[in-house]
Amino acid sequence: MLVNIFLDFNTVIVNLDSVSDDLKAEYIGNIENSVKSLMTTIEENIAAKENDEKIPETGKTVLRQQYALVKAIEVWISELKNFIKP
């Protein structure tokens, strides 16, 4: 699911200026919904695995990196929505 979010995110960034404001809002809304779902999943994974000694530190680091990336996308979406006319 994470890969799909990033592919969608990249597609939107590249093509956003070439679509109507209505489509921009739709695309951003779709990504926003996916990001919220992904964030919930990542937070649950972190909570379940952060203190599990059987999980290698590299795996925990990947989860924290995924969390940081999704948070950055949330900020981008929030800022972008200010420029889209409803």
Secondary structure, DSSP 8 states (H G I E B T S, - for coil): -HHHHHHHHHHHHHHGGGS-HHHHHHHHHHHHHHHHHHHHHHHHHHHHHTT-TTS-HHHHHHHHHHHHHHHHHHHHHHHHHTTS--
